[in-house]
Amino acid sequence: MSHIDPNPGQYTHDDRPQPDPYRHERRRSTARRTALTVQTVADVAAGVLVLWIALHLLGANETNVFVEFVRDSADILSWWSQDIFTMDTEGLRVLLNNGLPAVIYLAVGHGLAARLNRA
């Protein structure tokens, strides 16, 4: 009996690399973490917009540093929807122009997270 490899480069029955049994679980875990991150970012963005709407409707002091920060953050998040609705009432204009992106961020973020969880 000889120990010469009959087919160079071929594996014998005993020394084939075994597939990783946890590969699927790690991939699902990564997808879930990614989905949670996407969902969290969408929730925070919508939360900032809703907070600005509430502060504006409640008549918060707009010279306050915190209120300025929230207003500036909301402006950055809703730049694409500014003046979609041009109402005479300032409160209704802020509600619609900032509420629309909040709803869209929630819908897209949670929809994308659900899709990632199914992958």
C-alpha positions as CSV (number, residue, x, y, z in Angstrom):
1,M,0.0,0.0,0.0
2,S,1.5,3.3,-1.1
3,H,0.8,6.8,0.5
4,I,1.2,8.6,-2.8
5,D,-1.7,10.9,-3.6
6,P,-3.5,9.3,-6.6
7,N,-5.0,12.6,-7.8
8,P,-2.8,15.6,-6.8
9,G,-4.9,18.5,-5.5
10,Q,-7.9,16.4,-4.7
11,Y,-9.1,15.9,-1.1
12,T,-9.5,12.5,0.3
13,H,-12.6,11.7,2.3
14,D,-11.0,12.6,5.7
15,D,-9.3,15.9,5.0
16,R,-11.9,17.9,3.1
17,P,-12.7,21.3,4.7
18,Q,-15.9,21.1,6.6
19,P,-18.5,23.8,5.9
20,D,-19.0,26.3,8.8
21,P,-22.2,25.1,10.5
22,Y,-22.8,28.6,12.0
23,R,-22.4,30.6,8.8
24,H,-26.1,31.0,8.3
25,E,-26.7,32.1,11.9
26,R,-23.9,34.7,11.7
27,R,-25.3,36.1,8.4
28,R,-28.7,36.4,10.0
29,S,-27.2,38.0,13.1
30,T,-25.4,40.6,10.9
31,A,-28.7,41.3,9.0
32,R,-30.6,41.8,12.2
33,R,-28.0,44.2,13.6
34,T,-28.0,46.1,10.3
35,A,-31.8,46.2,10.4
36,L,-31.8,47.4,13.9
37,T,-29.3,50.2,13.0
38,V,-31.4,51.3,10.0
39,Q,-34.6,51.3,12.1
40,T,-32.9,53.3,14.9
41,V,-31.6,55.9,12.6
42,A,-35.1,56.3,11.0
43,D,-36.7,56.5,14.5
44,V,-34.2,59.2,15.7
45,A,-34.7,61.2,12.5
46,A,-38.5,61.1,12.8
47,G,-38.2,61.8,16.6
48,V,-36.2,65.0,15.9
49,L,-38.8,66.2,13.4
50,V,-41.7,65.4,15.7
51,L,-39.8,67.2,18.6
52,W,-39.4,70.3,16.4
53,I,-43.1,70.3,15.4
54,A,-44.1,70.0,19.1
55,L,-41.6,72.8,20.2
56,H,-42.9,75.1,17.4
57,L,-46.6,74.4,18.1
58,L,-46.1,74.9,21.8
59,G,-44.4,78.3,21.2
60,A,-40.9,77.4,22.6
61,N,-38.3,80.2,22.8
62,E,-36.5,79.9,19.5
63,T,-33.4,81.7,20.9
64,N,-32.8,78.9,23.3
65,V,-29.8,76.8,22.4
66,F,-31.6,73.5,22.6
67,V,-34.5,74.7,20.5
68,E,-32.1,76.1,17.9
69,F,-30.3,72.8,17.8
70,V,-33.6,70.9,17.3
71,R,-34.7,73.4,14.6
72,D,-31.4,73.2,12.7
73,S,-31.4,69.4,12.9
74,A,-35.0,69.3,11.6
75,D,-34.1,71.7,8.8
76,I,-31.2,69.4,7.8
77,L,-33.5,66.3,7.9
78,S,-36.4,68.0,6.0
79,W,-34.5,70.1,3.5
80,W,-36.1,68.3,0.6
81,S,-39.6,68.9,1.7
82,Q,-39.4,72.6,2.7
83,D,-42.2,74.7,1.2
84,I,-44.0,71.7,-0.3
85,F,-47.0,73.1,1.6
86,T,-47.4,76.8,1.6
87,M,-50.0,77.7,4.2
88,D,-50.9,81.0,5.7
89,T,-50.9,79.4,9.1
90,E,-47.3,79.0,10.3
91,G,-48.1,76.1,12.6
92,L,-49.8,74.1,9.9
93,R,-47.0,74.8,7.5
94,V,-44.4,73.5,10.0
95,L,-46.6,70.5,10.8
96,L,-47.0,69.4,7.2
97,N,-43.5,70.3,5.9
98,N,-41.8,68.4,8.8
99,G,-44.5,65.8,9.4
100,L,-44.2,64.4,5.8
101,P,-40.5,63.6,6.1
102,A,-41.0,62.1,9.5
103,V,-43.7,59.7,8.2
104,I,-41.5,58.9,5.1
105,Y,-38.4,58.2,7.2
106,L,-40.4,55.9,9.5
107,A,-42.0,54.0,6.5
108,V,-38.8,53.6,4.6
109,G,-36.7,52.8,7.6
110,H,-39.0,50.2,9.0
111,G,-39.7,48.8,5.6
112,L,-36.0,48.4,4.9
113,A,-35.4,46.9,8.3
114,A,-38.2,44.4,7.7
115,R,-36.7,43.4,4.4
116,L,-33.3,43.0,5.9
117,N,-34.7,40.8,8.7
118,R,-36.2,38.5,6.0
119,A,-33.0,38.2,4.1
